[in-house]
């Protein structure tokens, strides 16, 4: 979900270790794009990503298309018993790389997953 533009990503994860607590590595591809907006793109979360990957003109017009690849590492906890079986939580660190401009930036994430 993005504010002010559209995006999608695909990634693969390789888990190592135990059944409940598992470290992992991942690799992915993301595309950020927008056909333009009258008010431009003046707000993104986190803000440093748009400042790092978009030019001033792209932020002013809101018109851009960025292809990013990223490696990452993370740690996931998965509840394997009881009423909340299949609910997991993760924390990860990613290293975004803009394919065209070779700009880079580290970022991270927290999230939850449900396996059923």
N, C-alpha and C positions, 0 to 999 in steps of 0.2 A: 504494500500500500504506500503510495507516495502522494505528497501534497504538491499540487501545481504541475505535475507531469505524470506520465505513465511509465511503468517498468514491469519487467518480468525477469525471472532467473531460473536456471536449472543447475543442479549440483549433485555430486555423488559424495557419499561419506563411507569411510572404511573404519569400522570400530575395532578396538583392541581391548583385550582384558575381560573382566568379569561380567556377570549378568546384570547386576544392579548399577554399578558405577563403571563407566566405560569411557576411556579417552578415545578420541578419533581424529582423523585428518580428513580434509575435504578439498574438493576442487570444483569450481563452478564458472558459469558464464552469466552475465547480467546485461540487459539492454535498458537504458534510460532514454526516453524520447518524448518530444512534444512538438506539435505543429505551430506553436506560438500562442501568445496570450497578450491582450492589450496591456495588462498591468505587468507583464514580464514575470520573472521568477525571482521574487525577493525574499522567499522564506522556504527553507528546507530543513529537514531534521536528519542528522545534525548539520548545521549551517556550513561547517568547514568543508563538507563534501562538495557542495555546489560551488563554493569558492575555489576549491582545488581543481575540479574537473571541467568546469564551464568557463568560457571566456566572459569578459564583461558584456560583450554584445549578445551572447547567448542568454545571459541572465536578464538583460534589458528587454529582449524580444520574446524570450521564452521559447525560442525555436532552436532545437538541438536534437541530436541522436548520438548516443555514446554507447560503445561496446566495451564491456569490462570483463576481465577474467580475474579469478581470485583463488589463491590457495588459502587454507585456514586450518586451525587446530581448535579442538574443543574438548569439553568434558560433559558427559550426559549421565544423569541419574534416572533410572527407570524403576518404578515401583512394580515388583514382580509378584506380589501377593495381596490378598485382602480386597476390600471394596473398590480401591482405586487402582487395581491391576491395569497396567498398560499406560498409565499416565507418567510422562517423563518431563524432566527439566534440563535445560542445557545452557552453557555459557561458552562462547567461542570468540576467537580473535581471527580476523580476516585481513588480508593484504590486497586491496583493490588495485588493479593495474588497467589504465585506459589503453586499449590496444593501439589506437591511432596516434595519440599524442605522447605515449609512454609516460604519462603522469602516474604517480603512485600515492597511496595513502593507506595507513592502517586504520582499521575500525573494529568494532566488536558488536556482539549481540547477546541478548538473553532471551530465552523463549521456552515454550512448552510444546510437547507433542503428545498425541494420543495414538497408541497402537491398538488395533482391534482385530 
